[in-house]
Amino acid sequence: MKTQFDILRVSRALVLKELEGLTLEQIHKIPTGFKNSIAWNVAHLVVTQQLLHYKLANLDCLCPDELIEEYKKGTSPSNTFTEEEFDEVKDLLLGLPDTLEEDYNAGIFETYTEYPTSTGFVLTSIETAISFNNFHEGIHYGIIRAIKKFL
């Protein structure tokens, strides 16, 4: 599993690198042909990881409920982050993979609620959820890179 945690950390570092030099206005822009902004995608990564790993394991998520409600699957941008708020999201993006690995190694994921994803893949354990989340993060990394080309 160590490799899966390393993949998550690397993918998030790549996402953060894409944000370098962008203004608050740029990260909130939704180019023609896209449904969401870079800011939404970044927050969505934080939220989805928490839902797939913690909520489905009947554990408390480690990000604010308001963030979950605004950036879970099926949502679209309804407001904008301040610089400070987005810094908090970036801190979660960077720090939560370490917490996940610590929690996994501590054995806190004792149960898992089976979940059929929108891709048709069914998550049956924390291990399948961690692997699937890495796939999901790769999709959104690609979307962030695509949006950036239109800024």
Rosetta blueprint (number, residue, H / E / L):
1 M L
2 K H
3 T H
4 Q H
5 F H
6 D H
7 I H
8 L H
9 R H
10 V H
11 S H
12 R H
13 A H
14 L H
15 V H
16 L H
17 K H
18 E H
19 L H
20 E L
21 G L
22 L L
23 T L
24 L H
25 E H
26 Q H
27 I H
28 H H
29 K L
30 I L
31 P L
32 T L
33 G L
34 F L
35 K L
36 N L
37 S L
38 I H
39 A H
40 W H
41 N H
42 V H
43 A H
44 H H
45 L H
46 V H
47 V H
48 T H
49 Q H
50 Q H
51 L H
52 L H
53 H H
54 Y L
55 K H
56 L H
57 A H
58 N L
59 L L
60 D L
61 C L
62 L L
63 C L
64 P L
65 D H
66 E H
67 L H
68 I H
69 E H
70 E H
71 Y H
72 K L
73 K L
74 G L
75 T L
76 S L
77 P L
78 S L
79 N L
80 T L
81 F L
82 T L
83 E H
84 E H
85 E H
86 F H
87 D H
88 E H
89 V H
90 K H
91 D H
92 L H
93 L H
94 L H
95 G H
96 L H
97 P H
98 D H
99 T H
100 L H
101 E H
102 E H
103 D H
104 Y H
105 N H
106 A H
107 G L
108 I L
109 F L
110 E L
111 T L
112 Y L
113 T L
114 E L
115 Y E
116 P E
117 T L
118 S L
119 T L
120 G L
121 F L
122 V E
123 L E
124 T L
125 S L
126 I H
127 E H
128 T H
129 A H
130 I H
131 S H
132 F H
133 N H
134 N H
135 F H
136 H H
137 E H
138 G H
139 I H
140 H H
141 Y H
142 G H
143 I H
144 I H
145 R H
146 A H
147 I H
148 K H
149 K L
150 F L
151 L L
